[in-house]
Amino acid sequence: MKPLLPALLLGLAGFATEAAELRFVEQNAPADTRLWLEQQLGVTLSDAPAYQRQGKLGHYLHYRQQLNGTPIAGLMAAVSLDEQGRPWRLYHNTRLMQAQATPCDEASRAGGDAYTATLDGTVWQFAGSEEAQPWYWQDGDTLTPAWRLLAVESQPGNNKSSHWQLFVTCDGSALLGRTLQEANTRAEAAPLAGETATVQARIFALDPRTQLQDGSLLWRHDLVLDNGAYRTVPLTVQKVDNTYLLSGPRARVVDGTAPATVPFSSSDADGFQLDHQQPAFLDINGYYHLDLAQRHVESLGYPALMGGPLAIDTDAGEQDNSLYDPFLRRLEIGRVGVPDAEDPMVIWHEFGHAVQHHILPDMGDEGDWGAIGEGFSDYLAASWRQRSPEARQFEPFMVFNWDARISGRTPRQLDDLRARYHPGFLYPAHLTINGSNGDQLWGTPLFTALRQAVEQYGDIARDEFDTLLIESHFGLGPQVRMPQLARVTVDTANRLYPDRSYGQLLEQAFRHHALLPTPIAARLADDSYLLPGEKKSLAIELTNQSGRPLTVADASLLPTKGLMGDGHWLGELNADGTARWTLPLEAASNLTCGEAVILPLQFQLTLPSPTERQTRLDLQLPIGEPLWQRAIGQGGQIKDALSNERHGLSRFTLTLPESKARIDSGFVVALDLEHSKLEQLEIWLTSPYGTRISLWNKGYASHTRLKGEFPRELVPFESLDKLHGEPLAGRWLLEINDTSAGDIGQLRNWRVAQQVGARCDKDEALPNTGIIPLEQDEGGGGTASPLLLLLALWPRLWRRSTPRR
């Protein structure tokens, strides 16, 4: 994060963070698209689109919300039109707003100059006051008239400049807030004079580890590589006055950041065949792969998307990092450690960011865009790499096989099958969230579905998959959440390739990671079960989670082994509404007590998106009355750290009664705690056997409450599988370590639980297995009373003397 001027800090908290809405529609082509969109949303939009794009599925128009003819910062609406002009999807974050004051007018234009005069001219660069525009700044439900000033901030000691939109009061007396400028999407530099030429260049087609299939190979500054690590390729360059320059219609090597490094050129057409130890090799390799990536997107059917050549600086400062600057349209590639331009995946990854910014220049980094951007760019780099047989056989899931090996960072992977999405978190880039790297959470299902598609359809699936993932970005905007983009991606796959199973493969992959919630949710009512051979009606609780009114045309039970039933349900559900479906069932007499059978439910829904009209949900129906062992632990204050070196460690215990039960996959630990900075906490669980599991390791959270069950709702930092087979009974220890001083927290309660059996006798009441906490150890604790302990053991004693029916 770049340093901030203290005078500007107040502006960062005022921007809206409410979720945007994704809506599929069925509509004939309106006479006036903007007017129709205004009627749908109940707001006023700009007369002309702020920008528009042409994709494979049609035309995409992006409007700004406005009031009194003046745009409102951060609020937009996009409509997707097919080739006949029919709307089929809306995306917007508009709100019904009222302004207490009229917009800034010409009489107050000097207010912009008055504000800029208060800032350090060596740090800030502004356009003239004549470029200031009247806008509204939004702070919650309040709209304040403002001048929008476009500014560039260049802090001393920071090689990177930041491009801001500053919103100041009409008289220039105060800064209301700021946001990043929209991305630049068109080349501004004039083409070089001269003529196009082709030279033979030596490059890394793949990173050396992959090319040589050598897992022991690591970069060193004096590393000499075998000729097999290189490939000689034709390279299109520009010839100016008998000098060959790394410049062309798709890429251009520049010196854009410190240190000053003159881009490589040669008066000899044979001068482009260098070894990686020579600094100019980085310019050649980076240029080649950026040009190749541009050609790839053009070949997919997007010839004008990227707006001309992108710049690349392969010596971008003293940093072990690379980035894409969306305002300068420049890839800035680091040289510290492994020179990033040696790793082709780095170039393709940063190019992935460029693709997104050219489709959606106003995407920003709110919502989940941070992790989405990293995951998509990882996918694009890995998709390109997978086209090589060597890469398919060697570390196929690793991102940056060459660069990340000695950089001190853990290489990202595209096979993080443990990652699960949690709707209560936001997902910025590069952070561990809910037990996994958020970038991997988005990249893994994309890559999983790609590999399955290639296995099913062959190499043709590679281009088709890249195409549908690029097309899925069109018609969106700021504040996108992963489940929204997952729904759009599945829908796009089905629209672009209706004869392929790409949509199904993506849907399966997204659902595995909890990224694609169904429009309707269903759960068995509490304490639902069937005995073998029993006839009984069970209650199924339905919840509309589509965010809009929902019509269930039919809900039915699909045929399944061991269950008979023929119940149906239909009805209307309001947005977020609930209903109860009573379903008569009969269990087969040969079902085993204690097993769970699948209850497959199918819903026919009246929704515009074809991918949402039919939904299947599989519920787990217990056979026999479940018997649980559980204990609830007391909470308490979480000790604050005294300093960064002297941490605050809090311990809480509870005890499960003696039994022969062993821990299995049904084991859960539930936490409910609050802390002002969850990213400061380390949380461990220690079993009675002594195995210590990290549940939370300073994970990022966008709120202050951590509530849920591991591993069903929350993903532990370390898998609970390490506990499998250990005794369940005994003393459990929960440790919470606060690593930074100055913040407070409270553990409300916690519990551990596991189903340990089932009861199928109709004459015996189920023992009460609830555990009342009686003891406290250090931070707090819980245990079972002797009476409850006896009740918990009673089913086992009873089964020894009673024949099973």
C-alpha positions in Angstrom: 0.0 0.0 0.0 1.3 3.4 -0.9 1.8 6.0 1.9 -1.0 8.4 2.4 -1.0 12.1 3.2 -2.6 12.6 6.6 -4.9 15.2 5.1 -6.4 12.5 2.8 -7.0 9.7 5.3 -10.5 10.9 6.1 -11.6 10.3 2.5 -10.9 6.6 2.5 -13.8 5.6 4.7 -16.7 7.3 3.0 -17.2 5.1 -0.1 -20.1 2.8 -0.3 -19.4 -0.9 0.4 -22.9 -2.3 -0.2 -23.1 -5.3 -2.5 -23.9 -4.7 -6.1 -26.8 -6.6 -7.7 -26.6 -9.1 -10.5 -29.9 -9.7 -12.3 -30.8 -11.8 -15.3 -33.7 -10.6 -17.4 -35.8 -11.6 -20.4 -36.8 -8.6 -22.4 -37.5 -7.6 -26.0 -35.3 -4.9 -27.4 -36.4 -1.6 -25.9 -36.8 1.5 -28.0 -34.5 3.4 -25.6 -32.1 1.2 -23.7 -31.1 3.9 -21.2 -34.7 4.8 -20.4 -35.7 1.1 -20.0 -32.7 0.7 -17.6 -33.7 3.7 -15.6 -37.2 2.3 -15.2 -35.9 -1.0 -14.1 -33.7 0.5 -11.4 -35.7 3.6 -10.4 -32.8 6.0 -10.8 -31.5 8.5 -13.3 -28.5 7.6 -15.5 -26.0 9.6 -17.6 -27.4 10.4 -21.1 -24.5 8.6 -22.8 -22.7 5.5 -21.6 -19.5 6.2 -19.6 -18.0 3.4 -21.8 -19.1 0.5 -23.8 -17.7 -2.8 -25.0 -18.3 -5.3 -27.8 -18.0 -9.0 -26.8 -18.9 -12.3 -28.4 -22.3 -12.4 -26.8 -23.2 -8.9 -27.7 -22.9 -5.2 -26.6 -22.3 -4.0 -23.1 -23.2 -0.5 -22.0 -22.0 1.1 -18.8 -23.8 4.2 -17.3 -23.1 6.4 -14.3 -25.9 7.2 -11.9 -26.6 10.9 -11.7 -28.8 13.4 -9.9 -29.6 16.9 -11.2 -27.5 16.1 -14.2 -24.5 15.4 -12.1 -22.7 12.0 -11.7 -22.5 10.3 -8.3 -19.1 8.9 -7.4 -18.9 5.2 -7.4 -22.5 4.4 -8.6 -23.0 2.7 -12.0 -25.2 0.4 -14.0 -24.4 -1.9 -16.8 -26.7 -3.7 -19.2 -25.8 -6.6 -21.5 -27.5 -6.6 -24.9 -27.6 -9.5 -27.4 -27.0 -8.9 -31.1 -30.7 -8.0 -31.5 -30.5 -5.4 -28.8 -32.4 -7.5 -26.2 -31.3 -7.0 -22.6 -30.4 -10.3 -20.8 -28.4 -9.2 -17.8 -28.0 -6.2 -15.5 -25.3 -5.4 -13.1 -25.5 -2.3 -10.9 -24.7 -0.7 -7.5 -27.2 2.2 -7.9 -29.2 3.4 -4.9 -32.1 5.7 -4.4 -30.5 9.0 -3.4 -31.5 12.5 -2.6 -29.3 15.6 -2.5 -29.8 18.4 0.0 -27.8 20.9 -2.1 -27.4 21.7 -5.8 -24.2 20.8 -7.7 -21.1 23.0 -7.7 -21.4 25.7 -10.3 -19.1 28.0 -12.3 -19.2 30.6 -9.6 -17.3 28.2 -7.2 -14.9 26.8 -9.8 -12.0 28.5 -8.0 -12.6 26.1 -5.1 -10.6 23.5 -6.9 -7.6 25.8 -7.1 -8.0 26.8 -3.5 -7.8 23.2 -2.4 -4.8 22.2 -4.6 -2.9 25.3 -3.2 -2.9 23.6 0.2 -1.0 20.5 -1.0 2.7 20.0 -1.7 3.4 20.8 -5.3 6.4 18.4 -5.3 4.1 15.5 -4.5 0.9 16.4 -6.3 0.2 17.1 -9.9 -3.2 18.4 -11.0 -4.9 19.4 -14.2 -6.0 23.0 -14.3 -9.2 24.1 -12.6 -10.9 24.2 -16.0 -10.7 20.4 -15.9 -12.6 20.1 -12.6 -16.0 18.6 -13.0 -19.1 18.9 -10.7 -19.9 15.6 -9.0 -21.7 14.3 -5.9 -19.7 12.5 -3.2 -21.6 9.8 -1.5 -21.2 9.1 2.2 -23.9 6.6 3.3 -27.2 8.1 2.4 -25.8 11.6 2.2 -24.8 13.3 -1.1 -22.5 16.3 -0.9 -21.8 18.5 -4.0 -18.1 18.3 -4.9 -15.5 19.2 -7.5 -13.8 16.1 -9.0 -10.1 16.8 -9.5 -7.8 14.3 -11.3 -4.4 14.1 -9.6 -1.2 12.2 -9.6 0.5 11.6 -6.2 4.3 10.9 -6.2 5.6 10.4 -2.7 9.3 10.8 -2.0 11.1 7.5 -1.9 8.3 5.7 -3.7 8.9 4.9 -7.4 5.2 4.4 -8.1 2.8 7.2 -8.6 -0.9 6.9 -7.7 -3.6 8.3 -9.9 -6.5 9.6 -7.9 -9.9 11.2 -8.3 -10.1 13.7 -5.4 -13.5 15.0 -4.4 -13.4 18.4 -2.6 -16.1 20.7 -1.4 -17.3 23.4 -3.8 -15.4 26.1 -1.9 -12.3 23.9 -1.7 -12.2 24.0 2.1 -12.2 20.2 2.6 -11.5 16.9 1.0 -14.6 14.7 1.0 -12.9 11.5 -0.3 -10.9 10.0 -3.1 -10.9 6.9 -5.4 -8.6 5.6 -8.0 -9.0 6.9 -11.5 -10.4 4.6 -14.1 -7.9 2.6 -16.1 -6.5 3.9 -19.3 -7.5 1.7 -22.2 -6.0 3.3 -25.3 -2.3 3.7 -26.4 -1.2 7.3 -26.2 2.4 7.0 -27.5 2.8 7.5 -31.2 4.1 4.5 -33.2 7.9 4.6 -33.9 9.0 5.6 -37.3 10.8 2.9 -39.4 9.8 -0.4 -40.7 8.8 -3.8 -39.3 11.5 -6.4 -39.3 11.9 -10.0 -38.1 14.9 -11.2 -36.2 15.8 -14.5 -34.6 15.7 -14.3 -30.8 16.7 -16.6 -28.0 14.1 -16.8 -25.2 12.7 -19.0 -22.5 9.6 -20.6 -24.0 9.1 -22.2 -20.6 10.9 -21.6 -17.3 14.2 -23.5 -17.1 12.9 -25.9 -14.5 10.0 -27.0 -16.6 11.9 -26.9 -19.9 14.7 -29.2 -18.5 12.3 -31.2 -16.3 14.7 -30.6 -13.4 13.1 -30.1 -10.0 16.5 -29.5 -8.3 17.3 -26.5 -10.6 17.2 -23.1 -8.8 18.2 -19.6 -10.1 21.6 -18.2 -9.3 23.1 -15.0 -10.7 26.0 -17.1 -12.0 23.9 -20.0 -13.2 24.9 -21.3 -16.7 22.1 -23.1 -18.4 22.3 -25.8 -21.0 21.2 -24.9 -24.5 18.2 -27.0 -24.0 16.7 -24.4 -21.7 16.4 -21.9 -24.6 14.4 -21.8 -27.8 15.2 -19.7 -30.8 12.1 -18.0 -32.3 11.2 -15.4 -34.9 10.5 -12.0 -33.3 8.8 -9.0 -34.9 10.6 -5.8 -34.0 10.9 -2.2 -35.4 13.9 -1.2 -37.5 14.7 2.6 -37.2 17.8 4.0 -38.9 19.5 0.6 -39.1 18.8 -0.1 -35.4 16.5 -2.9 -34.3 14.2 -1.9 -31.4 12.0 -4.1 -29.2 8.8 -2.3 -30.3 5.8 -3.3 -32.4 2.1 -3.1 -32.7 1.5 -5.1 -29.6 4.4 -4.5 -27.2 7.1 -1.9 -26.5 10.0 -2.1 -24.1 10.5 1.1 -22.2 12.4 2.6 -19.3 9.5 3.8 -17.2 10.7 3.6 -13.6 14.0 3.9 -11.7 16.7 2.7 -12.1 17.4 4.2 -15.5 17.9 1.3 -17.8 18.1 2.0 -21.6 15.9 -0.6 -23.4 17.9 -3.1 -25.4 18.5 -2.4 -29.1 20.9 -3.8 -31.6 22.4 -2.7 -35.0 22.8 -6.4 -35.8 19.8 -8.6 -36.6 21.7 -11.5 -35.0 22.2 -9.6 -31.7 19.0 -11.0 -30.1 20.5 -14.4 -29.2 21.7 -13.8 -25.7 22.0 -15.9 -22.5 19.9 -15.2 -19.4 23.0 -13.9 -17.5 23.1 -10.9 -19.9 20.7 -8.2 -18.6 19.3 -7.5 -22.1 17.9 -11.1 -22.2 15.1 -9.8 -19.9 14.0 -7.2 -22.4 13.9 -9.8 -25.2 12.1 -12.5 -23.1 9.6 -10.1 -21.7 8.9 -8.5 -25.0 8.4 -11.9 -26.7 5.9 -13.1 -24.2 3.9 -9.9 -24.0 3.7 -9.9 -27.8 2.6 -13.5 -27.7 0.0 -12.9 -25.1 -1.5 -10.0 -27.1 -1.6 -12.2 -30.2 -3.4 -14.9 -28.2 -6.2 -12.6 -27.1 -6.6 -11.3 -30.7 -6.8 -14.9 -32.0 -9.7 -15.6 -29.5 -11.8 -13.0 -31.3 -10.9 -9.7 -29.4 -8.7 -7.9 -32.0 -9.4 -4.4 -30.6 -9.8 -5.1 -26.9 -6.3 -4.1 -25.7 -6.2 -0.8 -27.6 -2.8 -1.0 -29.0 0.7 -1.9 -27.7 1.4 -2.3 -24.0 4.6 -1.1 -22.5 6.9 -3.3 -20.5 9.8 -2.2 -18.2 11.8 -5.3 -17.1 13.9 -3.3 -14.6 11.2 -1.7 -12.5 12.8 -0.7 -9.3 14.5 -2.5 -6.4 11.6 -4.8 -5.7 11.0 -8.6 -5.8 7.6 -8.0 -7.3 5.9 -7.2 -10.6 2.7 -5.4 -11.4 0.5 -4.0 -14.2 -0.1 -0.2 -14.0 -3.6 0.4 -15.4 -3.1 4.1 -15.7 0.1 4.0 -17.7 -0.8 0.7 -19.5 2.6 -0.7 -18.5 3.9 -4.0 -17.1 6.5 -3.2 -14.5 8.7 -6.3 -13.9 11.0 -6.6 -10.8 14.6 -7.7 -10.9 15.4 -8.4 -7.2 16.0 -12.1 -6.5 15.0 -14.1 -9.6 14.6 -11.5 -12.4 10.9 -11.8 -12.9 11.1 -11.4 -16.7 12.9 -14.8 -16.9 9.7 -16.4 -15.8 7.2 -16.4 -18.6 4.3 -17.0 -16.2 5.0 -13.6 -14.6 4.5 -11.8 -18.0 1.3 -13.7 -18.7 0.0 -13.1 -15.2 0.5 -9.4 -15.4 -1.0 -9.4 -18.9 -4.1 -11.0 -17.3 -4.6 -7.9 -15.1 -4.3 -5.8 -18.3 -7.1 -7.8 -19.9 -9.4 -7.2 -17.0 -8.7 -3.5 -16.8 -9.3 -3.0 -20.5 -12.7 -4.7 -20.2 -13.7 -3.0 -17.0 -11.7 0.3 -16.5 -13.8 1.1 -13.4 -13.5 -2.3 -11.7 -11.5 -1.0 -8.8 -10.5 -3.3 -5.9 -13.7 -3.4 -3.8 -15.7 -6.5 -3.2 -13.7 -9.6 -4.2 -12.0 -8.1 -7.2 -8.5 -8.3 -5.6 -8.5 -12.1 -5.3 -10.5 -12.5 -8.5 -7.9 -10.5 -10.4 -5.0 -12.6 -9.0 -6.9 -15.9 -9.5 -7.9 -15.1 -13.1 -4.3 -14.0 -14.0 -2.9 -17.1 -12.4 -5.3 -19.1 -14.5 -4.3 -17.3 -17.7 -0.6 -17.9 -17.1 -1.2 -21.6 -16.2 -3.6 -22.1 -19.2 -0.9 -20.9 -21.5 1.8 -23.0 -19.8 -0.4 -26.1 -20.0 -0.2 -26.0 -23.8 3.2 -27.5 -23.5 3.6 -31.3 -22.9 6.6 -30.6 -20.6 4.4 -28.3 -18.4 1.6 -30.8 -18.2 4.0 -33.3 -16.7 6.1 -31.1 -14.4 4.6 -29.2 -11.5 1.4 -28.6 -13.4 -0.4 -26.8 -10.6 2.3 -24.4 -9.5 2.3 -20.7 -10.4 5.6 -19.0 -11.1 7.7 -22.2 -11.1 10.9 -20.3 -11.6 10.4 -16.9 -9.9 8.7 -18.1 -6.7 11.1 -20.8 -5.8 13.6 -18.6 -4.0 11.7 -15.4 -3.4 10.8 -16.2 0.2 7.1 -16.5 -0.7 5.1 -19.7 -0.8 4.4 -20.4 -4.4 0.7 -20.3 -5.2 -1.0 -23.4 -6.4 -4.1 -24.1 -8.5 -5.1 -27.3 -6.8 -6.2 -25.9 -3.4 -9.2 -28.2 -3.0 -9.6 -27.3 0.7 -10.4 -23.6 -0.1 -14.0 -22.7 0.7 -15.8 -19.3 0.1 -17.3 -17.6 3.1 -19.9 -14.9 2.2 -19.1 -13.1 5.5 -15.6 -12.2 4.2 -14.3 -9.9 1.5 -11.4 -11.2 -0.6 -8.6 -8.7 -1.4 -5.5 -9.9 -3.2 -2.8 -12.1 -1.7 -4.4 -12.7 1.7 -5.1 -15.9 3.7 -8.9 -15.9 4.2 -10.9 -18.6 5.8 -7.9 -20.9 5.9 -6.7 -20.6 2.3 -5.1 -18.0 0.0 -7.9 -16.1 -1.5 -6.2 -15.9 -4.9 -6.1 -19.7 -5.0 -9.8 -19.9 -4.1 -10.7 -18.3 -7.4 -7.9 -19.7 -9.6 -8.3 -23.3 -8.5 -11.9 -24.0 -9.9 -11.1 -22.3 -13.2 -8.0 -24.4 -13.7 -9.8 -27.6 -12.5 -12.6 -27.1 -15.0 -10.1 -26.3 -17.8 -8.2 -29.6 -17.2 -11.4 -31.6 -17.2 -12.6 -29.8 -20.4 -9.4 -30.7 -22.2 -9.6 -34.3 -21.1 -13.1 -34.4 -22.5 -12.8 -32.4 -25.7 -9.1 -32.2 -26.4 -6.9 -29.2 -27.1 -9.8 -27.2 -28.7 -11.1 -26.7 -25.2 -8.0 -24.5 -24.3 -9.0 -21.6 -26.6 -12.7 -22.0 -25.9 -12.1 -21.9 -22.1 -9.9 -18.9 -22.3 -12.5 -17.2 -24.4 -15.5 -17.9 -22.1 -13.5 -16.7 -19.0 -12.6 -13.5 -20.7 -16.1 -12.9 -22.0 -17.4 -13.5 -18.5 -15.9 -10.2 -17.4 -18.0 -8.1 -19.8 -20.9 -6.2 -18.4 -19.9 -6.1 -14.8 -18.4 -3.4 -12.7 -17.2 -2.4 -9.2 -17.8 -4.5 -6.0 -18.2 -7.9 -7.7 -18.3 -10.9 -5.3 -17.0 -14.3 -6.3 -20.4 -16.0 -6.3 -21.7 -13.3 -8.8 -18.9 -13.9 -11.2 -19.2 -17.6 -10.8 -22.9 -17.4 -11.8 -22.0 -15.2 -14.8 -19.2 -17.6 -15.8 -21.5 -20.6 -15.9 -24.1 -18.7 -17.8 -21.5 -17.4 -20.3 -20.2 -21.0 -20.9 -23.7 -22.2 -21.6 -24.5 -19.3 -24.0 -21.2 -19.4 -25.9 -20.9 -23.2 -26.1 -24.3 -24.8 -25.6 -23.2 -28.1 -27.1 -20.3 -28.5 -24.6 -20.4 -29.4 -21.0 -18.2 -26.4 -19.9 -21.0 -24.9 -17.9 -21.5 -28.1 -16.0 -17.8 -28.6 -15.3 -17.5 -25.0 -14.0 -20.6 -25.4 -11.9 -19.2 -28.5 -10.3 -15.9 -26.9 -9.6 -17.5 -23.7 -8.2 -19.9 -25.7 -5.9 -17.0 -27.7 -4.5 -15.5 -24.4 -3.2 -18.9 -23.0 -2.1 -18.6 -20.3 -4.7 -22.0 -20.9 -6.4 -24.9 -20.9 -4.0 -28.2 -22.1 -5.4 -31.1 -19.6 -5.7 -33.0 -21.7 -3.2 -31.7 -23.4 0.0 -33.2 -26.4 1.7 -32.6 -28.1 5.0 -34.3 -30.8 7.1 -35.9 -29.4 10.2 -34.0 -30.0 13.4 -34.2 -33.5 14.8 -35.3 -35.1 11.5 -34.6 -38.7 11.0 -36.2 -42.0 9.9 -36.0 -45.4 11.4 -35.6 -48.4 9.1 -39.0 -49.3 7.7 -40.7 -46.2 9.1 -43.3 -44.1 7.4 -43.2 -40.5 8.4 -43.6 -37.0 7.0 -40.6 -34.8 7.4 -40.4 -31.0 7.3 -38.1 -29.4 4.8 -37.4 -25.7 5.4 -36.9 -23.7 2.2 -35.1 -20.3 2.0 -35.0 -18.0 -1.0 -31.4 -16.8 -1.3 -31.7 -15.4 -4.8 -32.2 -11.8 -3.6 -35.4 -11.4 -5.5 -39.0 -12.9 -5.5 -38.9 -16.5 -6.5 -41.5 -18.8 -8.0 -41.1 -22.6 -7.4 -42.9 -24.2 -10.2 -42.3 -27.6 -8.8 -40.2 -29.2 -6.1 -40.0 -33.0 -6.0 -38.1 -35.9 -4.7 -35.9 -37.7 -7.2 -35.8 -41.5 -7.2 -33.2 -42.8 -4.6 -32.3 -46.2 -3.2 -33.8 -46.9 0.2 -36.4 -44.2 0.2 -39.9 -43.9 -1.2 -41.9 -40.7 -1.5 -44.0 -38.8 -3.9 -44.5 -35.4 -2.5 -44.4 -32.1 -4.4 -44.4 -28.5 -3.5 -44.9 -25.3 -5.4 -45.4 -21.7 -4.4 -44.0 -18.2 -4.2 -41.2 -17.0 -2.0 -40.5 -13.3 -1.3 -36.9 -12.1 -1.4 -35.2 -13.8 1.6 -38.5 -15.5 2.3 -39.0 -18.9 3.8 -41.5 -21.8 3.5 -42.0 -25.3 4.8 -42.5 -28.3 2.6 -44.0 -31.4 4.3 -42.7 -34.5 2.5 -44.1 -38.0 3.3 -41.4 -40.6 3.2 -40.9 -44.3 3.8 -37.5 -45.8 4.6 -36.7 -49.3 3.4 -36.5 -51.9 6.2 -33.0 -53.0 5.3 -31.4 -49.7 5.8 -28.6 -49.7 8.4 -29.1 -47.9 11.7 -26.6 -45.0 11.9 -26.1 -44.5 8.2 -27.1 -41.4 6.3 -28.9 -41.6 2.9 -29.1 -39.0 0.2 -32.4 -37.2 -0.1 -32.2 -35.7 -3.6 -34.5 -32.8 -4.2 -35.1 -31.1 -7.6 -36.6 -27.6 -8.0 -38.0 -26.1 -11.1 -37.7 -22.3 -10.7 -39.1 -19.5 -12.8 -35.9 -17.4 -13.4 -34.5 -15.6 -16.4 -31.1 -17.3 -16.4 -31.4 -20.8 -18.0 -28.6 -22.0 -15.6 -30.8 -21.2 -12.6 -34.1 -22.7 -13.7 -33.4 -26.2 -12.5 -31.6 -26.8 -9.2 -30.8 -30.1 -7.4 -30.0 -30.2 -3.7 -28.9 -33.3 -1.9 -29.7 -33.5 1.8 -28.3 -36.0 4.3 -31.1 -37.9 6.0 -30.1 -39.8 9.2 -31.3 -43.3 9.6 -31.9 -43.7 13.3 -31.9 -41.1 16.0 -28.5 -39.5 16.0 -26.5 -39.7 19.2 -24.1 -36.9 19.8 -21.2 -36.2 22.2 -20.8 -32.5 22.6 -19.5 -30.0 25.1 -19.9 -26.3 25.3 -17.0 -24.3 26.7 -17.2 -21.0 28.6 -15.8 -17.9 27.0 -14.0 -15.0 28.4 -11.8 -12.0 27.7 -9.0 -12.4 25.2 -5.8 -11.1 26.7 -4.3 -8.2 24.8 -0.6 -8.3 23.8 1.7 -6.1 25.8 3.9 -5.5 22.8 4.8 -7.1 19.5 7.3 -9.3 21.4 5.1 -10.0 24.5 1.9 -11.6 23.2 -1.3 -12.1 25.0 -2.1 -15.8 25.4 -5.6 -17.0 26.6 -6.5 -20.6 27.3 -9.9 -22.2 27.5 -10.8 -25.8 28.2 -13.7 -28.2 28.1 -14.1 -31.9 28.7 -16.0 -34.6 26.8 -17.1 -37.6 28.8 -15.4 -41.0 28.7 -16.4 -43.1 25.8 -14.9 -45.4 23.1 -15.7 -43.0 20.3 -12.9 -42.0 18.0 -12.6 -38.8 16.1 -13.8 -39.0 12.5 -14.9 -36.7 9.6 -18.0 -35.7 11.5 -16.0 -33.8 14.2 -16.7 -30.1 14.4 -15.4 -27.3 16.6 -17.5 -24.1 16.7 -16.2 -20.7 17.7 -18.0 -17.4 18.4 -15.6 -14.6 19.2 -15.1 -10.9 18.6 -11.9 -9.0 18.2 -11.2 -5.6 16.8 -8.5 -7.0 14.6 -8.9 -10.7 13.8 -5.8 -10.6 11.6 -3.7 -10.3 14.9 -4.9 -13.6 16.3 -3.5 -17.1 16.2 -5.9 -19.8 17.4 -4.9 -23.4 18.2 -6.9 -26.5 19.3 -5.2 -29.3 21.2 -6.9 -32.7 21.5 -6.9 -34.8 24.6 -4.3 -37.0 22.9 -2.0 -33.9 22.5 -2.3 -33.2 18.8 -2.2 -29.4 18.2 -4.1 -27.9 15.2 -3.8 -24.4 13.9 -7.4 -23.2 13.3 -6.6 -19.5 12.5 -3.2 -18.0 11.7 -3.6 -14.2 11.6 -6.1 -14.6 8.7 -7.5 -11.5 7.1 -11.1 -10.6 7.9 -13.2 -7.7 6.8 -15.2 -7.6 10.0 -14.6 -8.1 13.8 -16.6 -11.3 14.5 -15.5 -14.9 13.9 -18.4 -17.2 14.2 -19.0 -20.6 12.6 -18.1 -24.3 12.6 -14.7 -25.7 11.5 -14.6 -27.4 9.0 -18.2 -27.0 7.7 -18.5 -23.2 7.5 -14.9 -22.1 8.3 -11.8 -23.7 6.9 -9.1 -24.4 9.5 -5.6 -23.3 8.7 -4.5 -26.9 9.3 -6.7 -29.8 8.4 -8.6 -31.5 11.2 -7.8 -34.8 9.5 -4.8 -35.0 11.7 -7.1 -35.8 14.6 -8.9 -38.7 12.9 -8.7 -41.9 14.9 -7.8 -40.3 18.2 -10.0 -40.7 21.3 -12.8 -38.1 21.4 -13.2 -38.1 25.1 -11.1 -36.0 27.5 -9.8 -32.5 28.0 -9.8 -30.1 24.9 -7.7 -27.0 25.0 -8.3 -23.8 22.9 -5.5 -21.2 22.8 -5.9 -17.7 21.4 -2.8 -15.7 21.0 -3.0 -11.9 20.4 0.2 -10.8 18.6 -0.2 -7.0 18.7 -1.0 -4.6 21.5 -3.8 -2.2 21.6 -6.9 -4.2 20.6 -9.5 -6.1 22.6 -11.5 -9.2 22.1 -14.0 -11.6 23.7 -14.6 -15.3 23.3 -18.3 -15.7 23.6 -18.4 -19.4 23.6 -17.0 -22.5 21.9 -17.9 -26.1 21.5 -16.8 -29.4 20.1 -19.2 -32.1 18.9 -19.4 -35.3 16.9 -22.1 -37.8 16.2 -21.1 -41.0 17.9 -23.9 -43.3 16.9 -27.6 -43.7 16.3 -30.6 -45.2 18.0 -33.3 -47.2 16.2 -35.4 -48.4 19.2 -38.7 -46.6 19.3 -39.4 -47.3 22.9 -36.4 -45.6 24.4 -36.0 -41.9 24.7 -32.8 -40.4 23.3 -30.5 -39.4 26.2 -29.8 -35.7 26.6 -26.2 -35.3 25.5 -26.0 -31.6 26.1 -23.0 -30.7 28.2 -23.3 -28.0 30.8 -19.9 -26.3 31.5 -18.9 -26.5 35.2 -15.2 -25.8 35.4 -13.0 -23.0 34.2 -9.2 -23.3 33.6 -7.3 -20.1 33.0 -9.5 -18.5 30.3 -12.6 -20.6 30.9 -13.7 -24.2 30.5 -16.5 -26.7 30.5 -17.2 -30.3 31.4 -20.0 -32.8 31.9 -21.8 -33.5 35.1 -21.8 -37.1 36.4 -25.5 -37.5 35.7 -25.1 -36.3 32.1 -22.0 -38.5 31.7 -24.1 -41.5 32.7 -26.8 -40.5 30.3 -24.2 -40.1 27.5 -22.9 -43.6 28.1 -26.4 -45.2 28.6 -27.0 -46.0 24.9 -23.9 -48.1 24.7 -24.8 -50.0 27.9 -28.3 -50.4 26.7 -27.2 -51.8 23.3 -25.1 -54.5 25.0 -28.2 -56.0 26.7 -30.9 -55.3 24.0 -31.1 -57.1 20.7 -31.0 -54.9 17.6 -34.3 -54.8 15.7 
